[in-house]
């Protein structure tokens, strides 16, 4: 049987690349066509900006129209509005890269200055999972190792590959961040999703394994033992050395010391009711 040895740690999704759409000039944001979390395509119009002078001219003409009390006043106001619209300086703001909208720093009707951030976009394909791995396990973590990521908000595991151990170890929880490149997250890209990463750091091929329920641990002496069933129907306790555990399977890395009974593939072991069982007791197997 082949067992996989893993190390695990909590983490969350993060974006390696973010782009900011900024105001090219001072003016009024007259349209914001996206909301946080929306997906956008490269070149898609996400907002519209009118220059401050144009906005002032439009506002003045509309105020004249609202205040007009005579036909002459109304005619003058309409002509002023037409001139303001004809001289309108309006710029569409487009997404420089495809991805998902992380945040917006302005709303429709806001006055923004040249260079102000309007929208921040996480670039598609740049989302990774950063796991916090305890420092005692870091020596076994290498770039290129396979990993699986389970996200609390998404069904099913996501496959990934260890890219690097990042240089930002924490002295508070004795962990270090490990970047895992994930193949593709299901559904729309989302950042800040919490989950758990399991990194495969070793494999055992042809391992001798027993069910985890068969192994009793003696924490006083630091030993483990398994109750085997001999051909005559009696139970005998044997001391074992354990290795990798994967799911319900535990590796036996060393045979029981002589003169204890041998433990080999096909040897019956007791998985329930063995606590307090005396050595040599007669037992009966139950399906």
C-alpha positions in Angstrom: 0.0 0.0 0.0 1.2 3.5 -0.8 0.8 6.2 1.9 1.3 9.9 1.6 2.9 12.0 4.3 1.5 15.5 4.6 1.9 18.7 6.5 -1.0 21.1 6.8 -1.8 24.6 7.8 -4.6 27.2 7.5 -4.5 30.1 5.0 -6.4 32.2 2.6 -6.5 33.2 -1.1 -4.6 36.2 -2.2 -3.9 38.0 -5.5 -0.4 38.4 -6.7 -1.3 41.1 -9.2 -3.7 44.0 -8.6 -4.3 46.9 -11.0 -5.8 50.3 -10.1 -7.9 52.3 -12.5 -7.2 56.0 -11.7 -8.7 59.3 -12.7 -6.9 60.8 -15.7 -8.0 64.3 -14.7 -9.9 66.2 -12.1 -13.6 65.8 -12.6 -16.9 64.2 -11.6 -17.5 60.5 -11.7 -20.8 60.3 -13.7 -21.0 56.6 -14.0 -19.7 53.5 -12.1 -20.7 50.4 -13.9 -19.3 47.7 -11.7 -19.7 46.6 -8.1 -17.2 44.9 -5.7 -16.9 41.2 -6.7 -17.9 41.7 -10.4 -15.9 40.0 -13.0 -14.5 42.3 -15.8 -12.9 41.8 -19.1 -9.8 43.5 -20.4 -10.9 46.8 -22.0 -14.4 46.8 -20.5 -15.7 50.2 -19.6 -16.2 50.3 -15.8 -16.7 54.0 -15.2 -17.1 57.4 -16.8 -15.5 60.7 -15.8 -16.5 64.3 -16.8 -13.9 67.1 -16.4 -14.5 69.6 -13.7 -15.1 72.5 -16.1 -17.6 70.4 -18.2 -19.4 69.3 -15.1 -19.6 72.9 -13.9 -21.0 74.1 -17.3 -23.6 71.3 -17.3 -24.6 72.0 -13.8 -25.0 75.7 -14.5 -27.1 75.1 -17.6 -29.4 72.6 -15.8 -29.8 75.1 -13.0 -30.8 77.8 -15.5 -33.3 75.4 -17.1 -34.8 74.6 -13.7 -35.1 78.3 -12.8 -36.5 79.4 -16.1 -39.8 81.2 -15.6 -40.4 82.5 -19.1 -40.2 81.1 -22.6 -37.2 83.4 -23.3 -35.4 82.1 -20.2 -36.1 78.6 -21.1 -34.7 79.1 -24.6 -31.5 80.6 -23.2 -31.2 77.7 -20.8 -31.6 75.1 -23.6 -29.0 76.8 -25.7 -26.6 76.9 -22.8 -27.2 73.2 -22.1 -26.7 72.3 -25.7 -23.4 74.2 -25.7 -22.3 72.5 -22.5 -23.1 69.1 -23.9 -21.3 69.9 -27.1 -18.2 70.9 -25.3 -18.4 68.0 -22.8 -15.1 66.4 -21.9 -15.9 62.9 -20.8 -13.6 59.9 -20.6 -14.5 56.3 -20.3 -12.4 54.4 -17.7 -11.6 50.8 -18.8 -10.2 47.8 -17.1 -6.5 47.4 -18.1 -6.7 43.6 -17.3 -9.4 41.0 -16.9 -10.2 39.9 -13.4 -12.5 40.7 -10.5 -13.3 44.0 -8.9 -11.8 44.1 -5.4 -12.9 47.5 -4.3 -14.0 51.0 -5.4 -12.8 54.2 -3.9 -15.4 56.6 -5.4 -19.1 56.6 -6.2 -21.3 58.2 -8.9 -21.4 61.9 -8.4 -18.1 62.1 -6.4 -15.6 64.8 -7.3 -12.2 63.1 -7.8 -8.7 64.5 -8.4 -6.3 63.6 -11.1 -4.6 60.3 -10.1 -7.2 59.3 -7.5 -8.0 55.5 -7.4 -11.4 54.7 -8.7 -11.5 50.9 -8.9 -9.0 48.1 -8.0 -9.0 44.9 -10.0 -7.4 41.6 -9.1 -5.9 40.2 -12.3 -7.4 36.8 -13.3 -5.0 33.9 -13.0 -2.9 35.6 -10.3 -4.8 34.2 -7.3 -2.8 31.9 -5.1 -3.3 30.3 -1.7 -0.9 31.3 1.1 -0.8 28.7 3.9 0.7 29.2 7.4 2.9 26.2 8.1 4.5 25.6 11.5 8.2 26.2 11.4 9.0 22.7 12.6 7.5 21.3 9.4 9.2 23.8 7.0 12.4 21.7 6.6 10.2 19.1 4.7 8.5 21.6 2.4 10.0 22.1 -1.1 9.0 24.0 -4.2 7.3 21.7 -6.7 5.5 19.5 -4.1 1.9 18.8 -4.7 -0.8 20.1 -2.4 -4.6 20.1 -2.0 -6.5 23.1 -0.7 -9.9 22.9 0.9 -11.8 26.2 1.1 -14.6 26.7 3.6 -16.7 28.5 1.1 -16.2 26.2 -1.9 -17.0 22.5 -2.4 -14.3 20.0 -3.1 -10.5 20.2 -2.9 -8.4 22.3 -5.2 -5.1 21.0 -6.5 -2.0 23.1 -6.3 1.8 23.1 -6.3 4.1 24.7 -3.7 5.9 27.7 -5.3 8.0 29.0 -2.4 8.3 29.6 1.3 7.8 33.3 1.7 10.2 35.4 3.8 7.7 36.5 6.4 7.8 34.1 9.3 5.8 34.9 12.4 7.4 34.8 15.9 3.9 34.8 17.5 2.5 31.6 16.2 5.8 30.0 15.0 4.7 29.7 11.5 5.8 30.8 8.0 3.7 31.6 4.9 4.0 29.1 2.0 2.7 30.2 -1.4 0.7 27.5 -3.3 -0.2 28.1 -6.9 -3.6 26.7 -7.5 -4.7 25.4 -10.9 -8.1 27.1 -11.0 -10.6 28.1 -8.4 -14.2 27.0 -9.0 -16.6 29.8 -9.8 -15.7 33.5 -9.9 -12.4 34.5 -8.5 -12.6 35.4 -4.8 -10.0 36.7 -2.4 -9.7 36.3 1.3 -11.3 32.8 1.3 -10.1 30.8 4.3 -9.2 27.2 4.1 -6.6 24.5 4.8 -3.7 23.3 2.7 -2.2 19.8 2.8 1.2 19.5 1.3 2.5 16.1 0.3 6.1 15.9 1.7 6.7 12.1 1.4 5.4 8.8 0.2 5.7 5.2 1.3 5.3 2.4 -1.3 4.6 -1.1 -0.1 4.0 0.0 3.4 2.6 -2.4 6.1 -0.5 -0.7 7.5 -3.1 -1.4 10.1 -6.3 0.4 10.9 -5.8 3.4 13.1 -8.3 2.0 15.6 -6.0 -1.0 16.2 -3.1 1.1 17.6 -3.1 1.9 21.3 -0.7 4.6 22.4 1.0 4.5 25.8 1.8 8.2 26.5 3.6 7.3 29.7 6.3 5.1 28.1 5.9 6.6 24.6 5.2 3.3 23.0 2.4 1.9 20.7 1.0 -1.6 20.6 -1.4 -3.7 18.6 -3.5 -6.7 19.7 -3.1 -9.5 17.1 -5.2 -12.7 16.9 -3.3 -15.9 16.8 -4.5 -19.0 14.9 -5.6 -20.6 18.1 -8.0 -17.7 18.7 -6.1 -16.0 21.5 -5.1 -12.3 21.6 -1.5 -11.3 22.0 -0.2 -7.8 22.4 2.8 -6.7 20.3 4.8 -3.5 20.5 5.0 -1.6 17.2 6.7 1.5 15.8 4.4 3.6 13.7 5.1 6.0 10.8 2.8 7.8 8.4 -0.9 8.1 9.1 -3.2 8.7 6.2 -6.9 8.7 6.9 -7.7 5.5 8.8 -4.4 3.7 7.9 -1.3 3.8 10.1 2.1 2.6 8.8 4.0 0.0 10.9 7.7 0.9 10.3 9.4 -1.8 12.3 8.4 -5.4 13.1 7.6 -6.4 16.7 10.7 -7.3 18.6 11.3 -11.0 19.2 9.8 -13.2 20.8 6.5 -11.3 20.1 4.2 -12.7 17.4 4.9 -11.5 13.9 2.8 -8.8 12.3 2.5 -9.2 8.6 0.0 -8.6 5.7 -3.1 -10.6 6.5 -2.5 -10.8 10.3 -5.9 -10.3 12.1 -5.8 -7.3 14.5 -8.4 -6.2 17.0 -9.9 -2.8 16.3 -12.6 -2.5 19.0 -12.9 -3.6 22.6 -9.2 -4.2 23.1 -8.7 -1.7 25.9 -7.9 -3.6 29.1 -7.8 -6.9 27.2 -5.3 -9.3 29.0 -2.6 -10.9 27.0 -3.5 -14.4 25.9 -7.3 -13.9 26.3 -9.5 -15.9 23.9 -11.4 -13.8 21.5 -14.0 -14.3 18.8 -14.0 -12.3 15.6 -17.2 -10.5 14.7 -18.1 -9.3 11.2 
